[in-house]
Amino acid sequence: MATPGPLYSGPSMQHILRGVEDANWQSKLAIIGHRGCGKNITTGASEGDLRPSIMENTVLSFNMAARHGADFVEFDVQVTKDGHPIIFHDDFIVVKENNCMVHKRIGDLTLEEFLEMGYQKDLPKAENGLYRRSRDGSYSAWTVSVDDSLCTLKDVFENVSPVVGFDIELKFDDYNAVSHQELKRSIDAVLKVVNGYCNGRKIFFSSFHPDAVLMLRQEQSLHPVLFLTDGVPEIYPDYRRGSLAAAMEVCLTGNLQGIVSEVKAILQHPEVVQQFKAAGLALLTYGDLNNVGEIFHLQASLGVDGLVVDHVLEMVVESLKDDAIDTLT
């Protein structure tokens, strides 16, 4: 059994998510922009989706989500070989060298090497373009409507509007063991930046790695820590990621503040929402279905606390519809 982390000493999750200690906060969904204004579509992943896109996990995307009314932006933090927290989702960054696709693991790069990749304002895109691998194994250029440079966690704190909160997701290998030493190295690097640049911004941490969230609680008690879960079995080797019951156990044994679950698990078992409430735990969701208005309103009626969404502006509009209904009733 995990060693319980220290008791949380910061503001409540309702205050973090909604800004006030509101008796009706459970009926009000916080809108969290996924990787900013939404993840970029990989070729072949969503045929016919022609929505304009901003380069995900960039300062520009985060600020646009803030302008569209997001309460928080979610972003993926990894740590470079020389100890700098950077913002990037995939485990590998793909570039073309000598007409060959080369996969470079983020953790094997220095900060300088990482920042030299991708869009550079003073260089043609052809000289530093990124690539992505499609489901069929083919590669294509990482194409977006508006590009922006790769960035660090420090950059985000310094250059993103202070009105928007941060859901800081710490990313680690999903399938291979991560040593205690590597977890500690990464978490310490992230906390150093957070402690130095937070400046009162609303923050909570999340991670799919159970040991990472438990260590985050051990290392700090000022910001909430939520456990990310798929909520279903037989996807990843760690059983703690395989069910909502296991996720709740991680939270209760580690003094965490709640979970962020794939929305399908909640739709299949809507009764768990009140079970989490009864346990004093926050419940947020992520997934493509969170971009559907009907699913948004269903989760609001169930008492879900927040949604991680790609279509930020559309879901903010849906939230305003709920607010208008509440006012009329």
N, C-alpha and C positions, 0 to 999 in steps of 0.2 A: 504493500500500500504506500502511496506517495506521502512524503512528509508534508503536512499542511504548511502553506505559506503564511506570512504575517497577515493579520487582519487589515483589510483595506481602510485607509484613513482619509481618502479624498472625497469629493462630492459624489452624491448618489448617481446611479445611471440615468434616472429620470432628469436630473439636473444637467448631466452631461449631454443627453440627447435632445432635450427640449428647452433647457435654459432656466427652468423654474421647477419648484417642488409643487407640481400640479396634481390635484386629486384625480383629474381625468386624463393624466398623461398616457395611460395604457391604451387609450383609444386614438392617440395621435402618433402617426408613423413618422419617424425621422427618415429623411431621404439622403442616401449615401451614394455619391457618384463613383461608380466602379472604374478604377484606374483614372479617375477624373471625370471626363465627359463620356466615358464608356470605352470598353475594350475595342481594339481594332479587329475587324473581321479578317480571318485567314482565308485565302483564296479557296473556294470550294466549300467553306464551312456554312455559308448561308447564301445560296444562289438567289439572285434577284434583289438582295439588300443593297440599295444604292444610296443609303444615307451618307451625307457628308461626315467626314471623320477628322478629328484632330489627333495627332500622335499621342497615344496613351502614355500615362505615367510621366507626363511632362508638366512643367510650370504653366505653360499655356493652357493645357487641358484642365488643370486644377482650377485656374482662375476663371475659365469659362464656365465650369460647373458651379463655382461660387456665384457668378453673375446670373446663372439660370435659377438660383435659389436653393441649391443643395445645402443641407445642414452640415454634411461632412463630405470629404473625399476619401476614398479608400485607395491605398497604394502599396506596392510590394517593395520591401526593403531587403537587400542582400548586402553582404560585406565583401569588399575586394580583398585581394591577397595582402595588401599593405594596410588593411584595417579601416577603410573608409566606407560608411554606409551609403549605398547608392540606390536609385529607384529603377527597378526593372523586373518584369514578371518572369520571363522564361529562365530556365536553368542555364541555357546556352544562348549566346548571341551568334547569329549566322551572318557571315560576310563572304564575298567572293574574292579569292586570291588565286592568281594564275589560272583563271577560268575554272576553278574548283570551289565548291561550297565548303567552307571551313567552319566548324562548330567550336566556339571558344567558351569554356565554362566561366561564368562570372567570377567565381571564387578563385580562379587561376589568373585573373587579370589585375594589374595595378590600377589605381584610380586614373592615372594619366592615360593608360591604354584604353580603358573603358570610355572616357570622355572624348577620345579621338575618333570613336566610331559613330556612325549615324550622321544625321544632319549637322552640317557646319555652315554658318551663315556666309562664310567667305570662300566656300568651295562648291564646285558643281556637285549635284547629288550623285552623279554617276561615279564619282571618285570615292564615295564613302557610304553608299547605300546599304541598308540592311535587307536581309532576306528572311523569309519564313517558310517552314515546311508544311505543306498541306497534308490532309488526311491520307491522300493516295501516295504520299512519299515524294511528290514533286516539289520543286522550289519555285518561288516567285518573289519578285521585289516587294518589299514591305511598303505598300502604297497607301498614302493618306491624302485627304484634301488639303490639310494644313500641317506642315511639319514643324517640329521644334527639337531642340537639342536634348540629349540625355542629361540627366541631372543627379545631384546628390541629395541626401536628406537635409543637409545644411542649406542647400539652395532653396529647397521647398519652404523651410521655415522662414528664410529671409525674403522670399519673393512671391509667396502666395498670400492672397488677401487674408487678413486676420479674422474676418467674419466667418470663415468656414473652418470647421473642426477637422481633425485628422484621425482616420482609422488606419493605424500603422500596422500593416501585416508583415510579420517576419517570415521569410521564406527559407525553407530547408528542403533537402532531398526527400522526396516522398517514399522512395523505395529502398534506399540504402541507409544503414545505420549512421547516425551523426554522433560523434563523440561528445562527452560532457565538456571537454576542453574547447571544442569548436563552438558548441552552443554558448558557452560562457564568453568566448572571444567575441562572437557576433553580438550578443546581447549587451555586453559592456560597451562596445563601440556605439551601438544605437542609443543606449541610455546616456552616454556622454554628450551626444549631440542634442538629445531631447532636453536634458537638464540645462544645457547651455543656451538653448534657443527657444524653449517653449514659450516663455513670456506671457503666460496666462491663456494660451490657446487651449480650446477644448481638445482633449486627446483620449483615445483608448487604444490599447494594443490588441492584436489578434494573431493567431497562428494555427495552422493545421497540425503542428508538431506538439504532441501532448507534453513532452518533457520541456519544450521551450516555454509554453505558457506557465508551467509550474515554476520554472526557473525565473521567469519574468516577475512572478508574484514574490518569489524569494528575494529578488534583487531590488524591488521597489514596491511601494504601497501607495503612491500618490495618484496613479492613473489606473483606471479599470483595465482588467485583462479578460478577454473573451476567447473561448476555444472554438475554432472553426471545425466543422464536421460535415461529412457527406451524409451522415445519418442513416446509411444503409450498409449492410455487410458485404464482404468479399470483393472490395475494391482495392484496399491497401492492407499491407501485412499487419499493421498495428491494430489490434481489436478495439482499442479505445476510440478509433475513428469510425467504427462499424455500426453504431446505433446511437439513438438519442439517449437511451438509458445510460450507456457508457459515457457519453458526453456529460450528462448530469453528474455522474459519479466523479469525473475528473474535476468538475467545478466545485463540488461539495467538499472533496478531500483536499483541494488545493486553495480554497478560499478565493475562487475566481468569481467574476461578476455575472457571467452568463455565457451563451453560445451564439454562434452565427452558423445556421444550418442551411444546407441546400433546401430550397423551398419545397421540392417534391416530397421530402420526408415529412414536412409539416402538413402538407395537403393530404397525405395518406393517413396521418395520425393527428388530426386537429385537436384532439383532447389533450395532447401534451403541452399545449400553450398554457393552459391553466395549471398544469402540474409544475411547470417552470415558475409561474407566478407564485404559486403556493410555497415554493422553495426559496423565494426571494431572488430569483435569477432573471436577468434580462434575456430576451429571445429575439434575435435578428435573423434575417434570411438573405440568401443570395441565389442567383440563378436566372436563366433566360426568361422564365415565366414571370419574374418580377417586373418585366416591361409590359405586362398585359394589364389593362385597367381593371378588369373584373377580378383578377387575382389580387391586385393591390387592395381593392375594397374588401374582398373576403378576408384578407389578413388583418386589415384594420378592425373588422368586426370580431375577429377571434382574439384580438389583443396583442398581436405581434408588435414589437417595439420599434423596429426599423427595417428598411429594405435597402439592400445594395443593388443599384440599378444602372443600366447602360443608357437608357433614354431619360436623362435627368429632367429636361424641361417638361416632357410629357407627364412624368410622374409627379412633378411639382404641381402641375395643373390638376391632376387627380386628387392630390392632397388638399388643394384649395376647394375642390368640390366637397370633400368631407367636412372641411371647416365651415363652409356655407350651410351645409345640412345641419351641423351641430348648432349653428347660430339660430337657424329657423326653428329648431326644436327645443 
